[in-house]
Amino acid sequence: KAKEGNNRKIFMNPKWEQQKEQIRTLLSEEKTGKIYGRRKIDVEPVFGFLKANLGFTRLSVRRKDRVKNELGFALMAVNLRKFAAISAK
C-alpha cells in the first residue's frame, strides 16, 4: 500500500510485452504446443528427480569442463538408480 501522497508508478516494457505475445501465439499453434508439451515428459522430470530425491540443487565447481563432469556424475547417478530399480523387478 502506497503512503499518502506517493502514487505508485507502473512501467511497461513494450519489447518484453511483444516477446510474450509472440510466445503465446507460438504456443497456441497445435504443432508447437505438442513440442512444448513433450518437454514435461522428456526433460523436466530428470531435473526434478535430481533436485528432490538426490538433493542436487547446485554445482560445487566452476569452469565449463568441471561443470560438465559434475553434471555427468549426477546424471549417471540418476541412470544407475533407474537401472537398479528395473533390475530389482
Biopython code that builds the backbone (N, CA, C, O; Angstrom):
import numpy as np
from Bio.PDB.StructureBuilder import StructureBuilder

atoms = [
    (1, "LYS", "N", (0.844, -1.177, 0.000)),
    (1, "LYS", "CA", (0.000, 0.000, 0.000)),
    (1, "LYS", "C", (0.889, 1.240, 0.000)),
    (1, "LYS", "O", (1.812, 1.360, 0.806)),
    (2, "ALA", "N", (0.599, 2.145, -0.902)),
    (2, "ALA", "CA", (1.392, 3.362, -1.008)),
    (2, "ALA", "C", (1.027, 4.323, 0.113)),
    (2, "ALA", "O", (-0.131, 4.411, 0.521)),
    (3, "LYS", "N", (2.033, 5.044, 0.605)),
    (3, "LYS", "CA", (1.772, 6.045, 1.633)),
    (3, "LYS", "C", (1.063, 7.229, 0.998)),
    (3, "LYS", "O", (1.129, 7.425, -0.216)),
    (4, "GLU", "N", (0.402, 7.996, 1.802)),
    (4, "GLU", "CA", (-0.348, 9.159, 1.318)),
    (4, "GLU", "C", (0.559, 10.102, 0.533)),
    (4, "GLU", "O", (1.645, 10.455, 0.991)),
    (5, "GLY", "N", (0.114, 10.499, -0.631)),
    (5, "GLY", "CA", (0.842, 11.442, -1.459)),
    (5, "GLY", "C", (1.894, 10.802, -2.357)),
    (5, "GLY", "O", (2.490, 11.490, -3.186)),
    (6, "ASN", "N", (2.131, 9.522, -2.214)),
    (6, "ASN", "CA", (3.124, 8.824, -3.038)),
    (6, "ASN", "C", (2.399, 7.836, -3.943)),
    (6, "ASN", "O", (2.118, 6.701, -3.559)),
    (7, "ASN", "N", (2.112, 8.285, -5.120)),
    (7, "ASN", "CA", (1.436, 7.390, -6.060)),
    (7, "ASN", "C", (2.433, 6.387, -6.625)),
    (7, "ASN", "O", (3.590, 6.716, -6.888)),
    (8, "ARG", "N", (1.969, 5.183, -6.801)),
    (8, "ARG", "CA", (2.830, 4.159, -7.378)),
    (8, "ARG", "C", (2.872, 4.321, -8.887)),
    (8, "ARG", "O", (1.913, 4.775, -9.510)),
    (9, "LYS", "N", (3.990, 3.944, -9.449)),
    (9, "LYS", "CA", (4.151, 4.047, -10.888)),
    (9, "LYS", "C", (4.256, 2.648, -11.475)),
    (9, "LYS", "O", (4.906, 1.770, -10.907)),
    (10, "ILE", "N", (3.621, 2.456, -12.597)),
    (10, "ILE", "CA", (3.701, 1.180, -13.296)),
    (10, "ILE", "C", (4.442, 1.418, -14.600)),
    (10, "ILE", "O", (4.069, 2.280, -15.395)),
    (11, "PHE", "N", (5.496, 0.642, -14.806)),
    (11, "PHE", "CA", (6.268, 0.749, -16.035)),
    (11, "PHE", "C", (6.043, -0.503, -16.868)),
    (11, "PHE", "O", (6.039, -1.618, -16.346)),
    (12, "MET", "N", (5.859, -0.310, -18.157)),
    (12, "MET", "CA", (5.706, -1.438, -19.060)),
    (12, "MET", "C", (6.845, -1.412, -20.070)),
    (12, "MET", "O", (7.234, -0.360, -20.576)),
    (13, "ASN", "N", (7.359, -2.589, -20.341)),
    (13, "ASN", "CA", (8.419, -2.726, -21.323)),
    (13, "ASN", "C", (7.784, -3.253, -22.609)),
    (13, "ASN", "O", (7.431, -4.430, -22.680)),
    (14, "PRO", "N", (7.635, -2.408, -23.622)),
    (14, "PRO", "CA", (6.957, -2.846, -24.847)),
    (14, "PRO", "C", (7.646, -4.017, -25.538)),
    (14, "PRO", "O", (6.976, -4.875, -26.112)),
    (15, "LYS", "N", (8.969, -4.063, -25.490)),
    (15, "LYS", "CA", (9.713, -5.161, -26.112)),
    (15, "LYS", "C", (9.375, -6.482, -25.420)),
    (15, "LYS", "O", (9.158, -7.500, -26.077)),
    (16, "TRP", "N", (9.334, -6.454, -24.095)),
    (16, "TRP", "CA", (9.007, -7.644, -23.319)),
    (16, "TRP", "C", (7.575, -8.096, -23.602)),
    (16, "TRP", "O", (7.325, -9.290, -23.765)),
    (17, "GLU", "N", (6.652, -7.169, -23.659)),
    (17, "GLU", "CA", (5.253, -7.499, -23.949)),
    (17, "GLU", "C", (5.121, -8.098, -25.347)),
    (17, "GLU", "O", (4.337, -9.024, -25.556)),
    (18, "GLN", "N", (5.881, -7.576, -26.299)),
    (18, "GLN", "CA", (5.853, -8.094, -27.666)),
    (18, "GLN", "C", (6.386, -9.538, -27.693)),
    (18, "GLN", "O", (5.827, -10.398, -28.374)),
    (19, "GLN", "N", (7.445, -9.786, -26.965)),
    (19, "GLN", "CA", (8.006, -11.141, -26.924)),
    (19, "GLN", "C", (7.042, -12.116, -26.258)),
    (19, "GLN", "O", (6.906, -13.251, -26.715)),
    (20, "LYS", "N", (6.373, -11.697, -25.192)),
    (20, "LYS", "CA", (5.399, -12.567, -24.533)),
    (20, "LYS", "C", (4.244, -12.895, -25.470)),
    (20, "LYS", "O", (3.776, -14.033, -25.507)),
    (21, "GLU", "N", (3.792, -11.922, -26.211)),
    (21, "GLU", "CA", (2.700, -12.153, -27.159)),
    (21, "GLU", "C", (3.128, -13.098, -28.272)),
    (21, "GLU", "O", (2.344, -13.938, -28.713)),
    (22, "GLN", "N", (4.367, -12.962, -28.725)),
    (22, "GLN", "CA", (4.885, -13.849, -29.768)),
    (22, "GLN", "C", (4.913, -15.296, -29.262)),
    (22, "GLN", "O", (4.546, -16.210, -30.000)),
    (23, "ILE", "N", (5.341, -15.516, -28.023)),
    (23, "ILE", "CA", (5.378, -16.861, -27.450)),
    (23, "ILE", "C", (3.966, -17.402, -27.273)),
    (23, "ILE", "O", (3.715, -18.572, -27.562)),
    (24, "ARG", "N", (3.039, -16.569, -26.803)),
    (24, "ARG", "CA", (1.643, -17.015, -26.677)),
    (24, "ARG", "C", (1.095, -17.469, -28.016)),
    (24, "ARG", "O", (0.399, -18.482, -28.094)),
    (25, "THR", "N", (1.406, -16.725, -29.073)),
    (25, "THR", "CA", (0.946, -17.087, -30.411)),
    (25, "THR", "C", (1.542, -18.419, -30.848)),
    (25, "THR", "O", (0.841, -19.278, -31.383)),
    (26, "LEU", "N", (2.850, -18.583, -30.615)),
    (26, "LEU", "CA", (3.511, -19.837, -30.989)),
    (26, "LEU", "C", (2.923, -21.024, -30.229)),
    (26, "LEU", "O", (2.678, -22.078, -30.814)),
    (27, "LEU", "N", (2.699, -20.854, -28.929)),
    (27, "LEU", "CA", (2.188, -21.964, -28.127)),
    (27, "LEU", "C", (0.739, -22.291, -28.440)),
    (27, "LEU", "O", (0.288, -23.405, -28.173)),
    (28, "SER", "N", (0.005, -21.346, -28.997)),
    (28, "SER", "CA", (-1.389, -21.623, -29.332)),
    (28, "SER", "C", (-1.497, -22.454, -30.617)),
    (28, "SER", "O", (-2.542, -23.042, -30.893)),
    (29, "GLU", "N", (-0.417, -22.499, -31.395)),
    (29, "GLU", "CA", (-0.416, -23.347, -32.587)),
    (29, "GLU", "C", (-0.295, -24.804, -32.150)),
    (29, "GLU", "O", (0.411, -25.112, -31.190)),
    (30, "GLU", "N", (-0.975, -25.688, -32.848)),
    (30, "GLU", "CA", (-1.050, -27.092, -32.438)),
    (30, "GLU", "C", (0.321, -27.775, -32.447)),
    (30, "GLU", "O", (0.676, -28.471, -31.496)),
    (31, "LYS", "N", (1.084, -27.575, -33.518)),
    (31, "LYS", "CA", (2.379, -28.249, -33.649)),
    (31, "LYS", "C", (3.346, -27.815, -32.534)),
    (31, "LYS", "O", (3.979, -28.657, -31.896)),
    (32, "THR", "N", (3.454, -26.514, -32.308)),
    (32, "THR", "CA", (4.369, -26.002, -31.295)),
    (32, "THR", "C", (3.912, -26.411, -29.904)),
    (32, "THR", "O", (4.738, -26.719, -29.044)),
    (33, "GLY", "N", (2.608, -26.417, -29.677)),
    (33, "GLY", "CA", (2.077, -26.830, -28.381)),
    (33, "GLY", "C", (2.424, -28.269, -28.061)),
    (33, "GLY", "O", (2.728, -28.588, -26.912)),
    (34, "LYS", "N", (2.385, -29.140, -29.047)),
    (34, "LYS", "CA", (2.735, -30.545, -28.827)),
    (34, "LYS", "C", (4.216, -30.689, -28.476)),
    (34, "LYS", "O", (4.577, -31.472, -27.598)),
    (35, "ILE", "N", (5.066, -29.933, -29.164)),
    (35, "ILE", "CA", (6.505, -29.987, -28.879)),
    (35, "ILE", "C", (6.763, -29.520, -27.446)),
    (35, "ILE", "O", (7.523, -30.152, -26.712)),
    (36, "TYR", "N", (6.138, -28.429, -27.057)),
    (36, "TYR", "CA", (6.332, -27.896, -25.708)),
    (36, "TYR", "C", (5.763, -28.863, -24.664)),
    (36, "TYR", "O", (6.331, -29.016, -23.583)),
    (37, "GLY", "N", (4.650, -29.508, -24.988)),
    (37, "GLY", "CA", (4.050, -30.464, -24.074)),
    (37, "GLY", "C", (4.944, -31.657, -23.815)),
    (37, "GLY", "O", (4.931, -32.204, -22.712)),
    (38, "ARG", "N", (5.725, -32.076, -24.804)),
    (38, "ARG", "CA", (6.647, -33.204, -24.636)),
    (38, "ARG", "C", (7.775, -32.867, -23.658)),
    (38, "ARG", "O", (8.394, -33.761, -23.081)),
    (39, "ARG", "N", (8.032, -31.585, -23.482)),
    (39, "ARG", "CA", (9.113, -31.158, -22.596)),
    (39, "ARG", "C", (8.877, -31.667, -21.171)),
    (39, "ARG", "O", (9.820, -32.048, -20.477)),
    (40, "LYS", "N", (7.627, -31.669, -20.747)),
    (40, "LYS", "CA", (7.298, -32.128, -19.403)),
    (40, "LYS", "C", (7.580, -33.615, -19.250)),
    (40, "LYS", "O", (7.858, -34.083, -18.146)),
    (41, "ILE", "N", (7.513, -34.352, -20.334)),
    (41, "ILE", "CA", (7.746, -35.791, -20.296)),
    (41, "ILE", "C", (9.231, -36.103, -20.452)),
    (41, "ILE", "O", (9.754, -36.983, -19.768)),
    (42, "ASP", "N", (9.903, -35.398, -21.334)),
    (42, "ASP", "CA", (11.282, -35.745, -21.697)),
    (42, "ASP", "C", (12.329, -35.195, -20.736)),
    (42, "ASP", "O", (13.176, -35.943, -20.249)),
    (43, "VAL", "N", (12.278, -33.895, -20.462)),
    (43, "VAL", "CA", (13.417, -33.249, -19.810)),
    (43, "VAL", "C", (13.178, -32.948, -18.338)),
    (43, "VAL", "O", (13.998, -33.317, -17.498)),
    (44, "GLU", "N", (12.106, -32.306, -18.016)),
    (44, "GLU", "CA", (11.938, -31.753, -16.679)),
    (44, "GLU", "C", (11.890, -32.786, -15.561)),
    (44, "GLU", "O", (12.389, -32.489, -14.476)),
    (45, "PRO", "N", (11.326, -33.979, -15.745)),
    (45, "PRO", "CA", (11.329, -34.941, -14.636)),
    (45, "PRO", "C", (12.724, -35.335, -14.170)),
    (45, "PRO", "O", (12.927, -35.603, -12.986)),
    (46, "VAL", "N", (13.673, -35.374, -15.073)),
    (46, "VAL", "CA", (15.042, -35.734, -14.685)),
    (46, "VAL", "C", (15.599, -34.710, -13.715)),
    (46, "VAL", "O", (16.192, -35.076, -12.700)),
    (47, "PHE", "N", (15.416, -33.437, -14.013)),
    (47, "PHE", "CA", (15.936, -32.389, -13.136)),
    (47, "PHE", "C", (15.146, -32.330, -11.838)),
    (47, "PHE", "O", (15.715, -32.053, -10.782)),
    (48, "GLY", "N", (13.857, -32.584, -11.900)),
    (48, "GLY", "CA", (13.051, -32.654, -10.686)),
    (48, "GLY", "C", (13.519, -33.790, -9.792)),
    (48, "GLY", "O", (13.601, -33.631, -8.574)),
    (49, "PHE", "N", (13.828, -34.939, -10.392)),
    (49, "PHE", "CA", (14.329, -36.088, -9.641)),
    (49, "PHE", "C", (15.674, -35.770, -9.005)),
    (49, "PHE", "O", (15.923, -36.105, -7.847)),
    (50, "LEU", "N", (16.537, -35.121, -9.778)),
    (50, "LEU", "CA", (17.847, -34.724, -9.246)),
    (50, "LEU", "C", (17.700, -33.831, -8.020)),
    (50, "LEU", "O", (18.398, -34.007, -7.022)),
    (51, "LYS", "N", (16.795, -32.884, -8.106)),
    (51, "LYS", "CA", (16.632, -31.917, -7.027)),
    (51, "LYS", "C", (15.927, -32.526, -5.824)),
    (51, "LYS", "O", (16.378, -32.364, -4.690)),
    (52, "ALA", "N", (14.816, -33.231, -6.067)),
    (52, "ALA", "CA", (14.007, -33.713, -4.964)),
    (52, "ALA", "C", (14.592, -34.953, -4.294)),
    (52, "ALA", "O", (14.706, -34.995, -3.069)),
    (53, "ASN", "N", (14.959, -35.950, -5.074)),
    (53, "ASN", "CA", (15.370, -37.225, -4.494)),
    (53, "ASN", "C", (16.858, -37.308, -4.194)),
    (53, "ASN", "O", (17.255, -37.925, -3.205)),
    (54, "LEU", "N", (17.674, -36.704, -5.019)),
    (54, "LEU", "CA", (19.115, -36.778, -4.789)),
    (54, "LEU", "C", (19.668, -35.537, -4.090)),
    (54, "LEU", "O", (20.837, -35.516, -3.703)),
    (55, "GLY", "N", (18.849, -34.513, -3.926)),
    (55, "GLY", "CA", (19.288, -33.297, -3.238)),
    (55, "GLY", "C", (20.336, -32.504, -3.994)),
    (55, "GLY", "O", (21.111, -31.760, -3.394)),
    (56, "PHE", "N", (20.361, -32.660, -5.306)),
    (56, "PHE", "CA", (21.357, -31.975, -6.138)),
    (56, "PHE", "C", (20.755, -30.659, -6.611)),
    (56, "PHE", "O", (20.067, -30.622, -7.631)),
    (57, "THR", "N", (21.008, -29.586, -5.879)),
    (57, "THR", "CA", (20.406, -28.299, -6.227)),
    (57, "THR", "C", (21.411, -27.276, -6.730)),
    (57, "THR", "O", (21.028, -26.236, -7.266)),
    (58, "ARG", "N", (22.699, -27.569, -6.557)),
    (58, "ARG", "CA", (23.682, -26.593, -7.010)),
    (58, "ARG", "C", (25.011, -27.269, -7.290)),
    (58, "ARG", "O", (25.379, -28.252, -6.647)),
    (59, "LEU", "N", (25.709, -26.728, -8.247)),
    (59, "LEU", "CA", (27.015, -27.271, -8.615)),
    (59, "LEU", "C", (28.071, -26.748, -7.649)),
    (59, "LEU", "O", (27.974, -25.623, -7.158)),
    (60, "SER", "N", (29.068, -27.563, -7.384)),
    (60, "SER", "CA", (30.097, -27.153, -6.428)),
    (60, "SER", "C", (31.387, -26.721, -7.113)),
    (60, "SER", "O", (32.378, -26.439, -6.440)),
    (61, "VAL", "N", (31.389, -26.667, -8.432)),
    (61, "VAL", "CA", (32.601, -26.296, -9.167)),
    (61, "VAL", "C", (32.296, -25.171, -10.148)),
    (61, "VAL", "O", (31.140, -24.827, -10.395)),
    (62, "ARG", "N", (33.347, -24.622, -10.688)),
    (62, "ARG", "CA", (33.245, -23.622, -11.747)),
    (62, "ARG", "C", (34.069, -24.089, -12.934)),
    (62, "ARG", "O", (34.826, -25.055, -12.843)),
    (63, "ARG", "N", (33.912, -23.392, -14.043)),
    (63, "ARG", "CA", (34.552, -23.732, -15.323)),
    (63, "ARG", "C", (33.736, -24.793, -16.038)),
    (63, "ARG", "O", (33.227, -25.741, -15.440)),
    (64, "LYS", "N", (33.637, -24.597, -17.309)),
    (64, "LYS", "CA", (32.757, -25.420, -18.138)),
    (64, "LYS", "C", (33.091, -26.908, -18.089)),
    (64, "LYS", "O", (32.190, -27.738, -17.965)),
    (65, "ASP", "N", (34.363, -27.252, -18.185)),
    (65, "ASP", "CA", (34.722, -28.671, -18.207)),
    (65, "ASP", "C", (34.421, -29.354, -16.876)),
    (65, "ASP", "O", (33.994, -30.509, -16.859)),
    (66, "ARG", "N", (34.635, -28.660, -15.772)),
    (66, "ARG", "CA", (34.352, -29.234, -14.454)),
    (66, "ARG", "C", (32.851, -29.370, -14.218)),
    (66, "ARG", "O", (32.391, -30.360, -13.649)),
    (67, "VAL", "N", (32.098, -28.375, -14.658)),
    (67, "VAL", "CA", (30.637, -28.440, -14.540)),
    (67, "VAL", "C", (30.110, -29.613, -15.351)),
    (67, "VAL", "O", (29.222, -30.341, -14.905)),
    (68, "LYS", "N", (30.660, -29.788, -16.537)),
    (68, "LYS", "CA", (30.237, -30.898, -17.392)),
    (68, "LYS", "C", (30.491, -32.235, -16.697)),
    (68, "LYS", "O", (29.646, -33.129, -16.747)),
    (69, "ASN", "N", (31.648, -32.375, -16.051)),
    (69, "ASN", "CA", (31.963, -33.612, -15.333)),
    (69, "ASN", "C", (31.019, -33.838, -14.160)),
    (69, "ASN", "O", (30.498, -34.939, -13.982)),
    (70, "GLU", "N", (30.798, -32.798, -13.360)),
    (70, "GLU", "CA", (29.944, -32.956, -12.180)),
    (70, "GLU", "C", (28.503, -33.275, -12.567)),
    (70, "GLU", "O", (27.862, -34.131, -11.958)),
    (71, "LEU", "N", (28.007, -32.587, -13.573)),
    (71, "LEU", "CA", (26.647, -32.867, -14.032)),
    (71, "LEU", "C", (26.564, -34.269, -14.626)),
    (71, "LEU", "O", (25.547, -34.947, -14.482)),
    (72, "GLY", "N", (27.622, -34.701, -15.286)),
    (72, "GLY", "CA", (27.668, -36.065, -15.815)),
    (72, "GLY", "C", (27.562, -37.101, -14.710)),
    (72, "GLY", "O", (26.859, -38.099, -14.868)),
    (73, "PHE", "N", (28.256, -36.879, -13.582)),
    (73, "PHE", "CA", (28.169, -37.803, -12.449)),
    (73, "PHE", "C", (26.755, -37.816, -11.863)),
    (73, "PHE", "O", (26.230, -38.873, -11.511)),
    (74, "ALA", "N", (26.152, -36.642, -11.765)),
    (74, "ALA", "CA", (24.793, -36.566, -11.212)),
    (74, "ALA", "C", (23.804, -37.313, -12.106)),
    (74, "ALA", "O", (22.961, -38.064, -11.616)),
    (75, "LEU", "N", (23.911, -37.103, -13.404)),
    (75, "LEU", "CA", (23.000, -37.793, -14.320)),
    (75, "LEU", "C", (23.291, -39.293, -14.351)),
    (75, "LEU", "O", (22.381, -40.099, -14.545)),
    (76, "MET", "N", (24.544, -39.664, -14.163)),
    (76, "MET", "CA", (24.886, -41.075, -14.092)),
    (76, "MET", "C", (24.233, -41.708, -12.856)),
    (76, "MET", "O", (23.767, -42.846, -12.910)),
    (77, "ALA", "N", (24.203, -40.972, -11.756)),
    (77, "ALA", "CA", (23.553, -41.468, -10.544)),
    (77, "ALA", "C", (22.060, -41.696, -10.782)),
    (77, "ALA", "O", (21.497, -42.684, -10.309)),
    (78, "VAL", "N", (21.427, -40.791, -11.507)),
    (78, "VAL", "CA", (20.006, -40.964, -11.834)),
    (78, "VAL", "C", (19.822, -42.232, -12.651)),
    (78, "VAL", "O", (18.924, -43.026, -12.370)),
    (79, "ASN", "N", (20.659, -42.428, -13.657)),
    (79, "ASN", "CA", (20.542, -43.611, -14.505)),
    (79, "ASN", "C", (20.810, -44.897, -13.725)),
    (79, "ASN", "O", (20.141, -45.906, -13.952)),
    (80, "LEU", "N", (21.773, -44.873, -12.815)),
    (80, "LEU", "CA", (22.063, -46.058, -12.010)),
    (80, "LEU", "C", (20.893, -46.415, -11.091)),
    (80, "LEU", "O", (20.585, -47.591, -10.897)),
    (81, "ARG", "N", (20.253, -45.407, -10.535)),
    (81, "ARG", "CA", (19.077, -45.677, -9.692)),
    (81, "ARG", "C", (17.952, -46.283, -10.518)),
    (81, "ARG", "O", (17.279, -47.210, -10.067)),
    (82, "LYS", "N", (17.744, -45.766, -11.723)),
    (82, "LYS", "CA", (16.718, -46.330, -12.598)),
    (82, "LYS", "C", (17.066, -47.779, -12.946)),
    (82, "LYS", "O", (16.204, -48.657, -12.921)),
    (83, "PHE", "N", (18.331, -48.014, -13.270)),
    (83, "PHE", "CA", (18.782, -49.354, -13.640)),
    (83, "PHE", "C", (18.604, -50.327, -12.475)),
    (83, "PHE", "O", (18.169, -51.461, -12.673)),
    (84, "ALA", "N", (18.939, -49.885, -11.264)),
    (84, "ALA", "CA", (18.790, -50.734, -10.089)),
    (84, "ALA", "C", (17.323, -51.050, -9.831)),
    (84, "ALA", "O", (16.985, -52.172, -9.454)),
    (85, "ALA", "N", (16.449, -50.064, -10.032)),
    (85, "ALA", "CA", (15.015, -50.291, -9.826)),
    (85, "ALA", "C", (14.455, -51.281, -10.844)),
    (85, "ALA", "O", (13.625, -52.126, -10.508)),
    (86, "ILE", "N", (14.909, -51.171, -12.079)),
    (86, "ILE", "CA", (14.443, -52.091, -13.134)),
    (86, "ILE", "C", (14.996, -53.488, -12.884)),
    (86, "ILE", "O", (14.291, -54.481, -13.069)),
    (87, "SER", "N", (16.260, -53.567, -12.462)),
    (87, "SER", "CA", (16.889, -54.872, -12.211)),
    (87, "SER", "C", (16.263, -55.586, -11.017)),
    (87, "SER", "O", (16.211, -56.815, -10.979)),
    (88, "ALA", "N", (15.789, -54.816, -10.046)),
    (88, "ALA", "CA", (15.175, -55.404, -8.850)),
    (88, "ALA", "C", (13.844, -56.068, -9.173)),
    (88, "ALA", "O", (13.413, -56.985, -8.474)),
    (89, "LYS", "N", (13.198, -55.602, -10.233)),
    (89, "LYS", "CA", (11.905, -56.187, -10.628)),
    (89, "LYS", "C", (12.118, -57.420, -11.356)),
    (89, "LYS", "O", (11.156, -58.064, -11.774)),
]
sb = StructureBuilder()
sb.init_structure("model")
sb.init_model(0)
sb.init_chain("A")
sb.init_seg("    ")
for serial, (resi, resn, name, xyz) in enumerate(atoms, 1):
    if name == "N":
        sb.init_residue(resn, " ", resi, " ")
    sb.init_atom(name, np.array(xyz, "f"), 0.0, 1.0, " ", f" {name:<3s}", serial, name[0])
structure = sb.get_structure()
